[in-house]
Amino acid sequence: MSKKLQAIRGMNDILPDKTPLWQRLEKAMAEVFQQYGYSEIRTPLVESTDLFCRSIGEETDIVGKEMYTFEDRNGDSLSLRPEGTAGCVRAGLEHSLFYNQTQRLWYQGPMFRHERPQKGRYRQFHQIGIECFGMLGAEIEAEIILMSYRLWKKLGLEEQFSLEINFLGTSEERAVYKDVLVGYFEQHADELDEDSTRRLQTNPLRILDSKNLGMQSIIEKAPRLADCLGDESKEHFKQLQDYLSDAGVSFTHNSRLVRGVDYYSHTVFEWTTASLGAQGTVCAGGRYDGLIDQLGGKQTPAVGLAMGIERLVLLLEQDQWEAEKPLAYIVYQGDMARRAAIKMVETLRNQLPESCFVLHCGGGSLKSQFKKADKTGAKLALVLGEREVEENRVGIKFLRERIEQQNIPRNELERLLQNND
């Protein structure tokens, strides 16, 4: 007996009852990004493994544990993209998008990480990302945070989110801080868990982000990065806070906030929610001025963010939002009426392009056709029989209101539909 075919664990189908929520989110996103002057970029799902090792960092959990990596027939090591920033930078370098230019880019699509699937967090997941290149200062950082806040408001989700921000300083300031941090945690080596012991020599800042409740006491007492920042870094962070406050955006300074990849510097931030359990981060980002240089380009300032579509969809589901239903379902009886119905519905789609019309297909009695019309949620059923065709009329059955069925001249149909849309 052959094995039952089913989706790979952690890689889910998005069925028709869910796609309207995705479309609502994607439409709102595209409209907000257009308001700010951002252009879409689309990059491949598969990249050279070396791209992610050099950008994200070989010692990170993403590269070390989670990437889907394989050899192709030429023996080259390839990986399914685990995030979008590295591919965006690679494309910019390959096509000379950064030379003496500024770029405001956005993308969306599937990413892949081999981790334990849980609600809103899958092995194939979808992200919306923003990447900005060539702009120094806190203004562009404030812009992308304000742009994400505008998206929350457009979706009616602004009350669901809290904003946390932190400042990681320059690479030189972080190097000093790492030495201080390693010295501190080495004094508490017997209290570190396995992950933190490994990170102590590879990425000690990530220890601060540990969710292990047993380590929170020593993490809370750890030296603070703010004590290693110079005046210029402190002023940069103050400007960002001022811009957000001026715009009326509330935030918390979380001095323990770090990101899970190596390329971040200066500002980092997260939008979190209490509505999704332990995995509360929905959108996160920050500045990564050293990444383009790290990948072989000229030193270029850069800042970006990414948001998880699955988690946003979960929040939208709680809003009891319903997809738009068809305006009318067309039913008919007889061969002549079938031909007339096909012609009529195409004319209606030309006349009312913003409305949805569903044509019955596949035969069946009028009773069965009305049942199918009702299941679609349509407001009206438009009825054609041979008599209606001969007299150039159409029957109107109201499916959601107690109104007697009507039979009207065909030339009055457009006006009636406009009044009921």
N, C-alpha and C positions, 0 to 999 in steps of 0.2 A: 504494500500500500504506500503510495507516494506521500511525502511529508506535506502537511498543510502549509500553503503559502500565506505568509503574514509579514507585516512590516518588521524591520529590524528593531530590536529593543532600543527605546529612546529616540526613535525616528518616526514621527507620527503623521498620519494623514490629517489634513484640514478639510473637513467635510462641508457640504453646502450650507448646513445650518450655522456654521461658524464663520464662513468667509465674509458675510456682510460686516461683521465686526472688524475684520482685518481691512476690508475696503474702506470702512469709515475712518479707521486710524490712518491708513495710507493717504487718503484724500486730504484729511486735515494736515498731515505732515507736509505734503507737497505744497499746500496753500501757504502754510507758515514759512517754509523755506523760501518760497518764491517772494514773499514779502521782504525778506532780508537780503535778497540778491544772491542766493546760493544756486549752484549748477550741479546737476546729477552726473556722477561717474559710475561706470559699471566695470568691475574687474573680475577675472576668472575665479572659479571655485578652487582651482588647484594651482599651487605655486611651488617653486623650489623650496625644499625643506630648509635650506641654508638661509633663506629670507627670514624665516621666523626665528631660527636660532640666533641670527645676528641682531634682530630687532627686539623681540620679546625677551630673549635671554635664555641660554641653555640650562641655567639652574632654576628657572621658574617651573611651577607645577604644570603650566600649560604645555611647555616644550618637553619637560621631563616625563610627564605622566599621561597627558590628555590628547595629544595630537594623533590624528589618523595619518600615518606615514607608510609609504610603500615604495618599492622600486618599479619603474616602468620597464619596458622591454629593452631600453638602451642602457639600463643599469643606473639611471639617474634617480636620486631620492626625491620624491614628491610628497606633498602633504595637502590634505584638505584644509582650507583656511580656517583657523580657529578664531580669528578676529579680522577686522577690516582695515585697520590703520596701515599695517605693513604693506599690503597689496596696493593701497592707495598711494603710499610713498614710492613704491617701486614703479608704478605707472607714471607718476609725476617725473621721476628721474629719467625713465626710458623715453618719455615723450617731451622732455624739456619744458615742463609746466612751471618750474620754479625759478628759472633764470630771469632775474630782474622783473619778477611779476608777483602779484599777490593772488591767491586763489581761495575762494570759498566754495567748498565741495560738499555734497552729501551722497549717500548711497544707502541701499537696503538690500537684504538678501540673506540666504542661509549661511550659517557658520557651523563648525563641527568640533566637538570636544568629547573625548571618551571619559565621561565621569558618571557618577551614579545618578540615574534619572530620578527626578522628583517633580512635584507639581510646579509648572512654570519654568522648569529647567530641564532641558533635554539634550540628547547627544547631537541631533540636528536641531539647531535653534535659529531664530531669525533676529537680525539686528537692523536698526536704523542708525546710521553713523554720520557725523559731521566732522570734517577736517578743514582747518584753515591754515594757510601757509604764507609766510612773508611778513607777518605783522607782530611787532613787539608790543609790550605794554599790557596793562590790565584791561584796557577797553574791549579787546576782542574776546578775552576770557569772560567778561561780564556779558558781552553780546550773546555768546552761545548759551550761557546759563539763562539769560532773559528769553532767548528764543525757545528753549525747552519749557520754560514757565508759561510762555504764551501758548504752546501746544497743549499743556495740561489744562489751561483755561478753556481752550477751544473744545476740548474733549469733555469738559465738565469734571475734571479730576483734580483740580488744584488743591482741594481740601484734603486729598488723600496723601499728599507728599510733604516730606520735610527735607530741607537742604542742609548738607554738612559740607564744610570746606576746610582745607588745610593748605599749608605752604611747605614744600619740601626743600626749598632753597636751591642754590647752584650746586653743580657737581662737586665743587671744592668744599662747600659748606657741608654737604652730605658726607663726603669722605671723612671730614673731621668728626661729624656726629656718629658715623658708623664705628669708628675706633672707640669712642666713648661708650656707645651702646654695647659693643662686643665685650668691653671690659666689665660692664655692669652685669650682663647676663652670664658671663663666665663665673662670676662670683655666686651665681644661683644655678649652676649647671645641673645640680641634682633635682631641681624643680622643673626643668624643661621637659616637654614631651618630645616624642621622636621627631616630629616635623620641625619643631623649633630648634632642636639640637642640630639637625641637618642645615637649617637656614642660618644658624649662627655664623657659619663660615662662608655661606654663599650669598644670602640676602637677608641680613639681620633686621632690616626695617620691617620685613613681613611678619616678624614675630609680634610686632605691635598690633597686628590685625588678627591675631589668633582668636578663635571663638571658644577655645578650651576654658571652661569656667574655672578650672583649678589653677590656671595661670594668671587670672585677672589681677590678683593682688600684686604680684611682682611686676606685671606690665604697668600697672597704675603708678608704681613707684619709680619706674625707669626714667632716666634723664630725658629732657624734652628737647626736640629739635630747635624750638624757638630760641633756646639759649645759645645756639651755634650760628644763628643768622646774623648777617651784617646789616648795616643801615639801609643799603639799597634794597635788599630783599624785604626788610620790614616795611619800607615805604611802598613797595609794589603790592604787598598783601593788604596794607591799609587802604590803598586806592581801590582795590577790588571790593573790599567791604563797603567803602563809601558809595561806589557805583550801585551796588545791590541795595543798600539802604535807601539811596535816593529814588530807586525804582519801586520801592515798597515791597521788596522780596525779603522775607524773613530767612535767617540762616543760623546755624550753630557752628562755632569753630571747634572741630574735633581734632585735637592735636595728635591722635593716634591713627588718623586716617591715612593709609597708604594704598597704592594700587598694586595689582598682582603682576604687573609687567615692569621690566627694568627701565623702559625709556622715559618714564615720567620725571619731570623736574618742576620746580616752582609750584604753581597752583594745581591742586587736585580737588575734586568734589564728587559728591554722590547725592542723588535724589533717592530717598528711601520711603517705604510705606510700611505701616503696621498691619495692613490688610491681607498680606500674603504669607504670614508665618515667619519662620526664621530667615528665609531667603527674601529679604526685604528690599534689596537694592534693585532699582528698575532702570536707572540711568546713571552713568558715571563718566568721568573724563578728566582732562587736565592738559597742562602744557608739556610738550616734549621737544624742546629746541635742539637736542643733540641727535635726534634719530636720523635725519637726512644725511648729516655728516657721517654718522655711524655706518650708513649704507652706501657710502662712496660719493655722496654729493657735496655741494658747498654748504657751509653752515647756514641754516635757514630756520628762523623761528616758526613754531608750529603749535597748534592747540586743537583739541577735538573732544568729542564725546561719542558714546554709543549707548543705545537703549534697547532693552529686550522687548520684542514685539509680543511674545507669548505672555509675558507678565502684564503688559499693558492691556492685552485682550482679556485676561482674567479680571482686571479691574473694571473694564467696560462691561463685562458680563454681569457684574454686581449692580450695574446702573439700570437694569431691566430695560435696556434699549432694544427696540424692535426694528428689523430691517424694513425698508419700504416695500409695500405690497403692490401687486399689479393693479392698474386702474380697471382693466377689463379683461375678461376671458371670453373668447369667441367660440360659440357652439353653433352647430349647423346640422341639417338633415337633408340628405340627397346629394347626388353628384353635382348638379347645377349649383346648389348652395355651397358645396365645398370649394368649387372654383371661385365663386363670388367672394367667399370668406377670405381666401388667400389674397385676392386682389384688394379687398377692403382693408385688411389689417395692415398691409404695406402702405396704403394711402394714409391710414391713421398715424402710422409711425413717422411719415413725412410731415403730417400736419402738427403733431404733438410730440416732438422728438425727446422731450424730457420725461414723458410718461412711458409706462410699461404695459404692453399688450401681449397676452399669451394666446396663441392659436391652438385649439384642440387638434391633436393628431392621433390617428390610430383607430378611428371608427367608434362604434358603440351607440347605444340609445341616447336620447336626449336626457333621460334621467341619470344615466351614468356620467354623461358629460357635465351636468350640473353639479354632481357630487365632486368631480375633479375640479371644477371651477371654484367650489366652496373651499376645498383644501388649499388652494393657492392663496387664499386670503383676499382675492380680488373684490373690489367694491361692486362691480357690475358684471353681468353676463350679457353679451350681445348675441342675439339669436337670429339666425338666418335659416329659413326654409324656402322651398320653391315659390311659395306665395309671396314672401317678402322680396325675393329676387325679382319676380315678375312685376311687382308694384313699386320697386325701388324704395323699399322701406326696411327697417330693422327693428327687431324686438329688443326691449330693454328690461332686464330683470335685476332688481336691486337685491344684492346678496347680504347686505349688512344693515338694511333699514326696512321697516314695515311700510313699504310703498308699493302700490299696485303696479303690476307689470304694464309697460307702455309699448306702443307700437308707433314709431315716428318716421317721417320722411327721411331718407338717407341724407339729404342736404342739411338737416338740422342736427345731425349726430355730433359734429365737431363742437358746436356750441354747448350741447348738453354735457359732453365729456369735459370741456373746460370748466363748466360750473360745478362738476363733481370731483375734479382733480384735487 
